[in-house]
């Protein structure tokens, strides 16, 4: 079992509407945290440094490890999240459906487009539920970033849009101190996921304003 898969299951199993883009960024962060835990990579300031440990026997972890930048100055965590996160939530959904771990459900809990799905009762679902009930710090922290278990507006979004070139300058207060995380590298990744999600939210808000202004121009006096 991986943290990313557990996070995806929790996102479906709870009554929250989680945007695909936000969830994709969090899934990429979860994969990176598991790679850190397995010794496949280390974090040096804001860079991902590949290690010598073998990659865990998991399809998505293998794909993540295969895409690592293995030459200095190595990839920044922020860049990893945006690159690896593109369409990642949809990829997890497709994989779980293929394995029979998801089923269509009218009025289901997670909606990607017009399709609603929910997790089947499997050992993987029970494992994820156990971690959630035990308030496992990493899982709780990542879930909180996308609005699960924390009061944060839920927005539908997509990570298909181009990553913004400009910095948002957001200085939102982080809640990392309350997560119980005791590993500096893991805390760094969770903070980077938080910043990326906030950047994506800023882009959504800016586009909403721009679209409204454009509509007003055509509407006329």
C-alpha positions in Angstrom: 0.0 0.0 0.0 1.2 3.5 -0.7 0.3 6.9 0.8 -0.9 8.2 -2.5 -3.3 5.3 -3.0 -4.6 5.7 0.6 -5.1 9.4 0.0 -7.0 8.7 -3.2 -9.3 6.2 -1.4 -9.9 8.6 1.5 -10.8 11.3 -0.9 -13.5 9.1 -2.4 -14.6 7.5 0.9 -15.4 10.8 2.6 -18.1 13.2 1.6 -15.9 15.9 0.2 -15.7 17.3 -3.3 -12.0 17.4 -4.1 -10.8 19.2 -7.2 -8.7 17.0 -9.6 -5.9 19.5 -9.7 -5.6 19.8 -6.0 -5.7 16.1 -5.5 -3.2 15.5 -8.3 -0.7 17.8 -6.6 -1.3 16.0 -3.2 -0.9 12.6 -4.8 2.5 13.6 -6.3 3.5 14.8 -2.9 2.4 11.5 -1.3 4.5 9.6 -3.9 7.5 11.7 -3.1 7.1 11.2 0.6 7.0 7.4 0.1 10.1 7.6 -2.0 11.8 9.5 0.8 10.7 6.9 3.3 12.0 4.1 1.1 15.4 5.8 0.7 15.0 6.2 -3.0 15.4 9.9 -2.8 16.5 12.5 -0.2 15.7 16.2 0.1 18.4 18.8 0.0 16.9 22.1 0.8 14.3 22.3 -2.0 15.9 19.7 -4.3 15.1 16.0 -4.8 18.4 14.0 -4.7 18.1 10.4 -6.0 19.5 7.7 -3.7 20.7 4.2 -4.2 17.8 2.2 -2.6 15.6 0.1 -4.9 12.2 1.4 -5.8 9.2 -0.2 -4.0 7.3 -2.8 -6.1 4.5 -0.5 -7.1 3.5 0.7 -10.6 3.1 4.4 -9.7 6.1 4.5 -7.5 8.1 2.9 -10.3 6.9 5.6 -12.7 7.7 8.3 -10.2 11.2 7.0 -9.6 11.9 6.5 -13.3 11.1 10.2 -13.9 13.7 11.5 -11.4 16.3 14.0 -12.5 19.6 12.2 -11.8 22.1 14.9 -12.6 22.9 18.0 -10.5 21.4 20.5 -9.8 18.5 18.1 -9.6 14.8 18.9 -9.7 13.1 21.3 -7.3 10.2 19.9 -5.2 7.8 22.4 -6.6 8.7 21.5 -10.2 8.3 17.8 -9.4 4.8 18.4 -8.0 3.6 20.2 -11.2 5.3 17.8 -13.6 4.4 14.5 -11.9 1.0 15.8 -10.8 -0.4 16.4 -14.2 -3.5 14.2 -14.7 -2.3 12.0 -11.8 -5.7 11.7 -10.1 -7.2 10.5 -13.3 -4.4 7.9 -13.6 -5.1 6.6 -10.1 -8.8 6.4 -10.9 -8.2 4.5 -14.1 -5.8 2.0 -12.3 -8.3 1.4 -9.5 -11.1 0.8 -11.9 -9.0 -1.6 -13.9 -8.2 -3.5 -10.7 -11.9 -3.7 -9.7 -11.3 -1.4 -6.7 -13.8 1.3 -7.9 -17.4 1.0 -9.0 -19.8 3.4 -10.6 -22.2 4.9 -8.2 -25.2 7.2 -8.8 -24.7 10.1 -6.5 -21.2 8.9 -5.7 -18.7 10.7 -3.5 -16.1 11.7 -6.0 -17.0 13.0 -9.4 -14.5 13.3 -12.3 -16.5 14.9 -15.1 -19.8 13.1 -15.5 -18.7 9.9 -13.9 -19.2 9.2 -10.2 -17.4 6.4 -8.5 -16.9 4.9 -5.0 -14.4 2.4 -3.6 -15.2 -1.2 -3.3 -14.8 -2.9 0.1 -11.2 -4.3 -0.3 -8.2 -4.8 2.0 -6.7 -1.6 0.4 -9.8 0.4 1.4 -9.7 -1.0 4.9 -6.0 -0.2 5.2 -6.6 3.4 4.1 -9.5 3.7 6.6 -7.4 2.4 9.4 -4.6 4.9 8.7 -7.3 7.7 8.6 -8.9 6.5 11.9 -5.5 6.4 13.5 -4.8 10.0 12.3 -1.6 9.0 10.7 0.2 12.4 10.4 1.4 12.3 6.8 -2.0 11.1 5.5 -3.9 13.7 7.6 -1.5 16.5 6.6 -1.9 15.8 2.9 -5.7 15.4 3.1 -5.9 18.7 5.0 -4.1 20.5 2.2 -6.9 19.5 -0.3 -9.7 20.4 2.2 -10.4 17.0 3.8 -10.6 17.3 7.5 -10.0 21.0 7.4 -12.2 24.0 6.7 -11.3 25.1 3.2 -13.5 25.8 0.2 -13.8 22.9 -2.1 -13.3 23.8 -5.8 -13.5 21.8 -8.9 -10.4 22.3 -11.0 -8.1 20.6 -13.5 -4.3 20.3 -13.7 -4.6 20.2 -17.5 -4.0 24.0 -17.6 -0.6 25.4 -18.1 1.4 26.0 -15.0 1.5 29.7 -14.3 4.9 31.4 -15.0 4.5 34.1 -12.4 4.7 33.7 -8.7 1.5 34.5 -6.7 3.2 35.9 -3.6 0.7 34.3 -1.3 1.7 34.3 2.3 -1.1 32.1 3.7 -0.5 30.7 7.1 0.5 27.0 7.1 -0.8 24.5 9.6 2.2 22.2 9.4 3.0 22.7 13.1 -0.2 21.0 14.1 0.2 17.9 11.9 2.6 16.0 14.2 5.1 15.5 11.4 8.6 14.8 12.8 10.6 14.5 9.7 12.1 17.7 8.1 12.0 16.3 4.6 8.4 15.2 4.9 7.4 18.6 6.3 9.2 20.3 3.4 7.2 18.3 0.9 3.9 18.9 2.6 4.6 22.6 2.7 5.5 22.6 -1.0 2.2 20.8 -1.8 0.3 23.5 0.2 2.0 26.2 -1.7 1.3 24.6 -5.1 -2.4 24.1 -4.2 -2.6 27.8 -3.1 -0.9 28.8 -6.4 -3.5 26.8 -8.3 -6.3 28.5 -6.4 -4.9 31.9 -7.2 -4.9 31.0 -10.9 -8.5 30.0 -10.7 -9.5 33.2 -8.9 -7.5 35.3 -11.4 -9.2 33.6 -14.4 -12.6 34.0 -12.8 -12.0 37.8 -12.6 -10.6 38.0 -16.1 -13.6 36.0 -17.5 -16.0 38.3 -15.7 -14.3 41.4 -17.0 -14.3 40.0 -20.5 -18.0 39.2 -20.3 -18.7 42.8 -19.1 -16.9 44.2 -22.1 -19.1 42.3 -24.5 -22.2 43.0 -22.4 -21.7 46.8 -22.9 -23.3 49.6 -21.0 
